[in-house]
Amino acid sequence: MLAQPFEVHVRGQLPPELLEELDFLSADVVPAQTVLTGVVPDQAALFGLLTRLQGLGLELVEVRRLPASPAQP
């Protein structure tokens, strides 16, 4: 799998130190959720991100692969 844009919805607000660690993703807080959006380089990185969120006890609401932008192959 090549780099793909993803959107990850997590219940609640993520701590600032975790957001610093996930600097390759943008974070938007919407009511009761944090939405992380960005390009994930490969499947291993996606699983690593999801495992990290689970390890912090955060509730995963949704993971969505977004359409590639025209600038992406």
ZIMOCOR-V378685 format. One record per residue. N is the residue number from 1. RES is the residue in one letter. PHI is phi as a letter, one per 40 degrees, with the letter a starting at -180 (NA if undefined). OMEGA is omega in degrees with one decimal (* if undefined). NEAR is the number of other C-alpha atoms within 12 Angstrom. Layout:
# ZIMOCOR-V378685
n = {N & N}
res = {RES & RES}
phi = {PHI & PHI}
omega = {OMEGA & OMEGA}
near = {NEAR & NEAR}
This chain:
# ZIMOCOR-V378685
n = {1 & 2 & 3 & 4 & 5 & 6 & 7 & 8 & 9 & 10 & 11 & 12 & 13 & 14 & 15 & 16 & 17 & 18 & 19 & 20 & 21 & 22 & 23 & 24 & 25 & 26 & 27 & 28 & 29 & 30 & 31 & 32 & 33 & 34 & 35 & 36 & 37 & 38 & 39 & 40 & 41 & 42 & 43 & 44 & 45 & 46 & 47 & 48 & 49 & 50 & 51 & 52 & 53 & 54 & 55 & 56 & 57 & 58 & 59 & 60 & 61 & 62 & 63 & 64 & 65 & 66 & 67 & 68 & 69 & 70 & 71 & 72 & 73}
res = {M & L & A & Q & P & F & E & V & H & V & R & G & Q & L & P & P & E & L & L & E & E & L & D & F & L & S & A & D & V & V & P & A & Q & T & V & L & T & G & V & V & P & D & Q & A & A & L & F & G & L & L & T & R & L & Q & G & L & G & L & E & L & V & E & V & R & R & L & P & A & S & P & A & Q & P}
phi = {NA & c & d & b & c & b & b & b & b & b & c & g & b & c & c & d & c & c & c & c & c & c & c & c & b & c & b & b & c & b & d & g & a & b & b & c & b & i & c & b & c & a & c & c & c & c & c & c & c & c & c & c & c & c & c & c & g & c & c & c & c & a & b & b & c & c & c & c & c & d & c & c & c}
omega = {175.7 & 179.7 & -178.4 & 173.4 & 179.4 & 173.4 & -177.6 & 179.1 & 179.7 & 179.0 & 177.7 & -178.4 & -179.9 & 177.5 & -177.8 & -179.3 & 175.6 & 177.8 & 176.0 & 179.6 & -178.4 & -173.8 & 177.3 & 178.3 & 171.6 & -177.9 & 174.8 & 177.0 & 174.8 & -176.2 & 174.7 & -179.5 & 166.3 & 179.2 & 177.1 & -178.4 & 176.1 & -179.9 & 177.1 & -171.1 & -178.9 & -176.2 & 179.2 & 178.6 & 177.8 & 178.5 & 177.1 & 178.0 & -179.0 & 177.6 & 178.6 & 178.7 & 179.0 & 179.6 & 177.6 & 178.9 & -179.8 & -179.1 & 177.3 & -178.5 & -175.5 & 170.2 & -176.4 & 172.5 & -179.1 & 175.3 & 178.4 & 177.0 & -179.7 & -179.8 & 179.9 & 177.8 & *}
near = {12 & 15 & 21 & 24 & 30 & 31 & 28 & 33 & 30 & 33 & 22 & 21 & 24 & 30 & 17 & 12 & 10 & 22 & 23 & 13 & 16 & 25 & 17 & 20 & 24 & 24 & 27 & 21 & 20 & 15 & 12 & 15 & 21 & 31 & 28 & 39 & 28 & 29 & 29 & 31 & 20 & 16 & 18 & 14 & 21 & 31 & 17 & 16 & 33 & 28 & 16 & 21 & 29 & 16 & 14 & 15 & 14 & 23 & 23 & 27 & 20 & 18 & 22 & 21 & 21 & 18 & 16 & 16 & 14 & 7 & 8 & 13 & 11}
